[in-house]
Amino acid sequence: MKIRRELKNIKRELRARYLMYFRPKYVREQLTKRKGVCGGHGCCGLSFFSKYRKCLGPDGKTCLKWNEKCFSERCRNYPIDEKDKAIGTESYCNFYWDKQK
């Protein structure tokens, strides 16, 4: 079960990287549609790639409130869309998008 979850996280991260580098227009559009504010839960630091784990505080769960160390492009853009939310954070992530009719 844990391996499946990690594979999903890898897929999610690769998708986000692809969108940021090859589809920046889509990313900008989604960010303008995104509603809500960061709740400081550290969701952006739950990346598979460890270099973004520096966004997390000493307890490994709370965000360091966007200080200079963790203000990376990936963290700023997290989540790009609903599919980009880290597995297990859907219930408490404050960002959302209106459903298309």
N, C-alpha and C positions, 0 to 999 in steps of 0.2 A: 504494500500500500504506500509506504514512504517513497519507494522508487518511482511509482506512478506519479505521485505528487511532485517530486523533483523534476521528472521529465516534463510535466505540464508547466512548471515554472521556467524551465529552459526554453520551451516552445514560446511561452509568453514573452520572455525577454528577447529572444531572437526576433519575434514579430515586432516588438517595440523598436528595436534597433533598425530593422528594415524600414519601418515607417518613418523614423526620424531622419534616416540618411537618404532614402530613395523616394519618399512621399511626404515631404515637408508641408506641402499645401494641405494635405489631408489632416496632418497633425495640427496645423494652425486652425483649420475649420473646426475640428473637434474641441480644441481648447477654447474657442469662442463660444461654443455651445455648452461647455461644461459649467455646471452650477455647483454651489456649495463652497466651503472653505476647508483648508487643511485642519484636521482636528489634532494634529501633533501625535498621532498614534505610531508613527514610524513605518507606515505602509511602504513608503518609497524605499526604505532601507531593507525591505524583505526581498531584495533582488538575489537571483542566483549568483550573480557576479559579485564577489566579495568586496571589490573596491567601493561599492555603494553602501556597504554595511557600516561605514564610518558615520553615516547619518544617524545611527542609533546611539542612544545614550548607554551608560554603563550597565543598565539592567537588560539591555538587548531588546527592549520593546518600545521605549519612548523616543520621539524625535528630538533632535537637538535644536528645534525651532529655527531651522533654516539659517544657521550661522554660516560664515564664509567657508568652512571646511566642507560642508555638504551641499552647497548650492550649485550642484552640477546640472547639466542640461537634462539628464534623465530624471532627476528628482523634480526639477521644475515642471517637467512635462507629465509627471506621473499623476494620475492615470490618463493615458491618451484617450481612451474610450472604455466602455464597460468591460470589454474583453481583456483589458490591460490590468484590471484590478488583481492584486495578489490573491492567491487561493487562500480562503479562510478569512479574508478581510471584508468580504461583501456586506456583512451585517453591520459593520461599524465605520466603514469608509464614508466620509461626509460628501464626497463628490457624486454627482448624478447627472443624467441627461434626460430630457423629456423624451418620452416615447413618441416615435413618428406615427402619424395617423394614416 
